[in-house]
Amino acid sequence: MATGGGRGGACPSQTWLPAGLAGAGPAPHKQPVPAGLAGRACPSQTWLLVSGAAGSCQAHGCRWRALGFVPELLFRAGGAAAAAAGRQRRLLGYYWVCVPQRPLLVGGLSFCTFLEAHCPIVREPFYPTPWCFEGRLQTLLRFFLQSRPRLSYRSELLRTADGGQLLLDWADNAESQRYPEPGTRPTVLLLPGLTSNSQATYVLHLVQQASRCAGLPQDPVLRSKPSCAQGDATRARWLPMTLSVPWDMGELRRSLEQPLNLPASTGASAANLRHLVSRYRKVIAEKVDVQHVLQAHSIREFDERYTAVVFGYGTCAAYYRDASPSHSVHAVLLPVLCLNAADDPFSPLQAIPLAAARRLPTLAVLVTAHGGHIGFLEGLFPRHESYMDRVFTQFLAAAFEHSQELSRSLGPERPAPQ
C-alpha cells in the first residue's frame, strides 16, 4: 500500500513502484534486478521492486544494499524499539544494582543474634517485585494482586465490663497431630489494622502461614481494637510481632499530606473509616455530628472530627502523641520483632525508632528498603506468599522451637514468657 505523496506514482529513486500499481511495468534503470527480488514488496510495504539498482527511496526510507534489504523505516522503528529496550535495560540495571538490599536489623545485641541464627531471612536480600518495587505501588497493588486463601472461622463474642465487646474469629486446626487436644495448642493472636478484619487478604495469608509452621495450630484473629488477652501461661507463649506499624502519627500525617501520597490518605483508607461510621451511625450520633464526619476526605480530617473527639482529646495533635508507639517503646518487656519498610507512606523512615531500638534488649526492628505498607510483594507474579509472610513464619517457628534460647538471650532480668 502506498502512503502519503507516493500513492499513484513511482518511487523517487525509480527503484520501487507503489504496491497498488504492481502491474504498471518497470521504470527505467541502469542495473539489472537482483535475482529473486523482481516483483517483491518494498520492506515498508509501500513499494514493489520493479528493477534493481543501488540506491534508496528517500521518500519512504527504503534502501537496498549488497547484503540485503535494510529499510530506513526499519531503522527508525528499530531506533524507537532500541530506545525502549535501552530504557528497559537501564531500569533492569537499576533494579539489580540498587533495589535488592539486605534489610537493616537494629535492636538489642543478644536478640538480634538470636534472630540471625534462627531467622535466616533477616540476613538475606529482599527482592521486591521488579515491576512494582516502589512503596506506593506495593501498598496499592497488594489489594488487587494477592490471592484470598479459603479459610473458615469460628466466632466468639466477648463482652467487657465497660460495655464493650471483642469478636474473636478462631481458625481451629482440628487436624493437628502435634496438638490433638485443643486445650494444649499454643495460640497466635493477630490484631488487624484500623480498617482491616479477619477477611483481609494479608490476615488470611498470615493465618495460612501459621497453620503450616512446624505443626502449629492456625491463628485466632481478633476483629476489634488492639487488646491483650490473658490465658494459662503453661499453654501459651507470647511472641509479639508488628507489621508496618505507624510509629509516629504526626509523621504519618505529614507523609500522607505530600502530593504523591494523597491517594493513600484520601482514598481507600479514608473511605473505609467513613464506611465504619456510616455503619454504626445510630450509636455514634450520640457523641459526634455524623454528617460532618462523613464529609472528611482525609485521615487527618477524620481524626479531627471523630477520633480525637470520641476519645476526649482537646486537639488532634494530643491524640496523635498518645497514639504513637514510638513514645512508649521503652516500656516493652516482651521480645518484639517489628517489620517496616523505609518507603512506607504510612510510616516513613524518620518515624521508626531505630535509636531507641539499639538501647532496648527486647526490641528488634527489621527495615527493608522497599515494601510499602503491608506490601512486601516479591516475585514476578506476587499472588501468594510475600516477604512479610516469610518473616512471620520464621519468627513464629524460632520463638516456639527455641524459646529457652530466646529467654537466655534476653537475660535473667527479662525472660521470655512461657
ZAMARGU-4260 file (C-alpha; in steps of 0.2 Angstrom, whole numbers, plus 5000, padded with zeros to 4 digits):
<rodrens>
0) 5000/5000/5000 | 5007/5017/4995 | 5007/5031/5008 | 5007/5050/5008 | 5013/5058/4991
5) 5019/5041/4984 | 5002/5035/4981 | 4999/5033/4962 | 5017/5037/4957 | 5034/5029/4956
10) 5047/5029/4970 | 5059/5044/4968 | 5074/5033/4966 | 5065/5024/4952 | 5068/5008/4961
15) 5051/5005/4968 | 5033/5007/4961 | 5018/5008/4973 | 5011/4992/4978 | 4994/4995/4971
20) 5002/4998/4954 | 5012/4981/4953 | 5007/4978/4936 | 5011/4995/4929 | 5028/4990/4922
25) 5046/4994/4927 | 5053/5011/4927 | 5070/5014/4918 | 5085/5008/4927 | 5103/5006/4923
30) 5106/4990/4933 | 5098/4973/4932 | 5085/4967/4945 | 5093/4957/4959 | 5089/4938/4957
35) 5074/4933/4966 | 5068/4951/4970 | 5058/4956/4955 | 5040/4960/4959 | 5044/4959/4978
40) 5036/4971/4990 | 5047/4985/4997 | 5050/4981/5016 | 5040/4996/5021 | 5025/4988/5011
45) 5024/5004/5001 | 5033/5000/4985 | 5036/4985/4974 | 5053/4982/4967 | 5052/4983/4948
50) 5071/4984/4944 | 5086/4983/4954 | 5098/4997/4957 | 5110/5003/4971 | 5101/5017/4979
55) 5087/5022/4990 | 5070/5028/4991 | 5072/5043/5002 | 5054/5047/5002 | 5049/5031/5010
60) 5065/5026/5018 | 5069/5010/5008 | 5087/5005/5004 | 5094/4991/4995 | 5112/4986/5000
65) 5123/4972/4994 | 5119/4962/5010 | 5100/4963/5008 | 5086/4975/5012 | 5089/4987/5026
70) 5074/4999/5025 | 5076/5016/5033 | 5059/5014/5040 | 5065/4999/5050 | 5080/5009/5056
75) 5068/5022/5063 | 5056/5009/5070 | 5071/4999/5076 | 5078/5015/5084 | 5062/5018/5094
80) 5062/4999/5099 | 5081/5000/5103 | 5077/5016/5114 | 5063/5007/5123 | 5075/4992/5125
85) 5088/5003/5131 | 5076/5010/5144 | 5071/4993/5150 | 5090/4988/5151 | 5093/5003/5162
90) 5078/5000/5173 | 5083/4982/5175 | 5101/4988/5178 | 5095/5000/5191 | 5084/4986/5199
95) 5098/4973/5201 | 5111/4986/5207 | 5100/4997/5218 | 5084/4988/5223 | 5088/4971/5231
100) 5096/4975/5248 | 5099/4966/5264 | 5087/4973/5277 | 5093/4983/5292 | 5091/4974/5308
105) 5093/4986/5323 | 5090/4980/5341 | 5097/4973/5357 | 5113/4963/5353 | 5108/4946/5360
110) 5090/4947/5352 | 5097/4951/5335 | 5110/4937/5337 | 5096/4925/5341 | 5086/4932/5325
115) 5101/4930/5314 | 5104/4912/5320 | 5086/4906/5318 | 5078/4918/5306 | 5090/4917/5291
120) 5078/4929/5281 | 5085/4944/5291 | 5102/4941/5283 | 5096/4939/5265 | 5092/4952/5252
125) 5074/4956/5249 | 5070/4956/5230 | 5053/4965/5228 | 5043/4963/5213 | 5053/4971/5199
130) 5039/4980/5190 | 5031/4987/5206 | 5045/4989/5219 | 5041/5007/5224 | 5032/5009/5240
135) 5016/5017/5234 | 5014/5003/5221 | 5017/4989/5234 | 5004/4997/5245 | 4991/4999/5232
140) 4993/4984/5221 | 4993/4971/5236 | 4974/4973/5236 | 4972/4968/5218 | 4986/4955/5216
145) 4986/4944/5231 | 4975/4929/5232 | 4962/4925/5245 | 4965/4909/5254 | 4949/4899/5258
150) 4948/4899/5277 | 4933/4896/5289 | 4932/4904/5306 | 4923/4900/5322 | 4917/4917/5330
155) 4917/4920/5349 | 4910/4936/5356 | 4917/4943/5372 | 4908/4957/5382 | 4919/4968/5393
160) 4915/4976/5410 | 4913/4993/5402 | 4900/4988/5390 | 4912/4985/5375 | 4914/4969/5365
165) 4928/4959/5357 | 4925/4947/5342 | 4937/4933/5341 | 4937/4923/5324 | 4946/4907/5328
170) 4954/4896/5314 | 4954/4879/5323 | 4966/4867/5317 | 4957/4851/5321 | 4969/4840/5310
175) 4984/4845/5321 | 4993/4829/5325 | 5006/4838/5336 | 4992/4846/5347 | 4977/4834/5345
180) 4969/4842/5361 | 4963/4860/5358 | 4967/4865/5376 | 4985/4861/5373 | 4988/4871/5357
185) 4999/4886/5358 | 4989/4902/5352 | 4994/4915/5340 | 4984/4931/5341 | 4983/4943/5326
190) 4977/4960/5328 | 4972/4968/5311 | 4974/4986/5307 | 4962/5000/5309 | 4951/4997/5294
195) 4955/4978/5292 | 4947/4962/5299 | 4950/4943/5298 | 4945/4943/5280 | 4959/4955/5274
200) 4970/4946/5262 | 4986/4949/5272 | 4977/4942/5288 | 4971/4926/5278 | 4989/4923/5272
205) 4996/4925/5289 | 4984/4913/5296 | 4988/4901/5282 | 5007/4903/5285 | 5005/4899/5304
210) 4995/4883/5301 | 5010/4877/5291 | 5023/4882/5303 | 5031/4867/5312 | 5014/4859/5316
215) 5007/4874/5325 | 4989/4877/5325 | 4980/4890/5315 | 4978/4908/5322 | 4964/4916/5331
220) 4960/4933/5324 | 4954/4947/5334 | 4942/4959/5324 | 4942/4974/5336 | 4953/4987/5343
225) 4970/4980/5349 | 4970/4972/5366 | 4979/4959/5376 | 4971/4944/5382 | 4976/4933/5397
230) 4977/4914/5397 | 4986/4899/5405 | 5004/4903/5404 | 5008/4884/5403 | 4998/4883/5387
235) 5003/4899/5378 | 5018/4908/5373 | 5018/4927/5368 | 5028/4931/5353 | 5024/4949/5349
240) 5027/4955/5331 | 5022/4971/5322 | 5019/4973/5303 | 5021/4990/5296 | 5015/4999/5312
245) 5014/5018/5310 | 5027/5023/5324 | 5023/5042/5324 | 5005/5048/5320 | 5012/5066/5317
250) 5025/5059/5304 | 5011/5049/5297 | 5000/5064/5294 | 5014/5074/5286 | 5019/5060/5275
255) 5001/5057/5269 | 4999/5076/5265 | 5013/5075/5252 | 5006/5076/5235 | 5011/5059/5229
260) 5004/5051/5245 | 4987/5060/5244 | 4978/5045/5236 | 4983/5034/5251 | 4976/5047/5263
265) 4960/5052/5253 | 4957/5035/5245 | 4953/5018/5252 | 4959/5022/5270 | 4948/5037/5272
270) 4933/5028/5263 | 4935/5013/5275 | 4934/5024/5290 | 4919/5033/5284 | 4911/5017/5280
275) 4913/5011/5298 | 4905/5027/5304 | 4890/5026/5292 | 4888/5008/5298 | 4886/5012/5316
280) 4879/5030/5314 | 4865/5027/5326 | 4876/5024/5341 | 4889/5036/5335 | 4877/5050/5333
285) 4875/5052/5352 | 4893/5059/5353 | 4898/5067/5336 | 4890/5075/5321 | 4890/5060/5310
290) 4886/5070/5294 | 4901/5081/5297 | 4912/5066/5300 | 4906/5058/5284 | 4912/5073/5274
295) 4930/5070/5280 | 4941/5067/5264 | 4957/5063/5273 | 4963/5053/5288 | 4968/5069/5297
300) 4950/5077/5294 | 4943/5060/5301 | 4954/5061/5316 | 4950/5079/5320 | 4931/5076/5318
305) 4929/5059/5326 | 4944/5050/5334 | 4950/5065/5345 | 4933/5070/5350 | 4926/5052/5355
310) 4942/5049/5365 | 4941/5065/5374 | 4957/5074/5367 | 4956/5093/5366 | 4967/5093/5350
315) 4971/5081/5336 | 4989/5083/5340 | 4987/5077/5358 | 4978/5062/5352 | 4992/5058/5339
320) 5006/5059/5353 | 4997/5047/5364 | 4993/5035/5349 | 5011/5035/5343 | 5020/5019/5348
325) 5037/5027/5347 | 5034/5036/5363 | 5031/5020/5373 | 5044/5008/5366 | 5054/5010/5382
330) 5040/5000/5391 | 5042/4985/5380 | 5045/4969/5391 | 5042/4955/5379 | 5053/4951/5364
335) 5046/4961/5349 | 5051/4960/5331 | 5045/4975/5321 | 5045/4974/5302 | 5044/4990/5292
340) 5049/4997/5275 | 5058/5013/5273 | 5047/5018/5259 | 5030/5015/5269 | 5020/5031/5266
345) 5011/5027/5282 | 5027/5026/5292 | 5042/5035/5284 | 5059/5030/5289 | 5062/5045/5300
350) 5047/5039/5311 | 5055/5022/5315 | 5063/5022/5332 | 5080/5015/5327 | 5090/5024/5341
355) 5078/5018/5354 | 5079/5000/5347 | 5098/5000/5349 | 5096/5003/5368 | 5082/4990/5371
360) 5086/4972/5374 | 5068/4966/5370 | 5066/4976/5354 | 5072/4972/5336 | 5067/4982/5321
365) 5069/4975/5303 | 5068/4988/5290 | 5068/4984/5271 | 5072/4997/5258 | 5056/4993/5249
370) 5039/4985/5253 | 5027/4999/5256 | 5013/4997/5269 | 5009/4979/5272 | 5015/4976/5254
375) 5032/4967/5253 | 5027/4959/5237 | 5041/4948/5229 | 5042/4938/5213 | 5036/4942/5196
380) 5018/4936/5200 | 5016/4941/5218 | 5000/4931/5221 | 5004/4921/5236 | 5017/4921/5249
385) 5026/4938/5252 | 5042/4943/5261 | 5031/4948/5276 | 5023/4931/5277 | 5041/4923/5277
390) 5047/4934/5290 | 5032/4930/5301 | 5034/4911/5298 | 5052/4911/5303 | 5050/4921/5318
395) 5035/4911/5324 | 5045/4895/5322 | 5060/4902/5330 | 5050/4908/5345 | 5041/4892/5348
400) 5055/4880/5344 | 5069/4889/5353 | 5060/4898/5367 | 5073/4893/5380 | 5087/4900/5370
405) 5077/4916/5367 | 5074/4918/5385 | 5093/4916/5389 | 5097/4929/5375 | 5086/4942/5384
410) 5095/4940/5401 | 5088/4934/5418 | 5080/4951/5421 | 5068/4950/5406 | 5064/4931/5402
415) 5054/4926/5388 | 5036/4921/5395 | 5032/4903/5393
</rodrens>
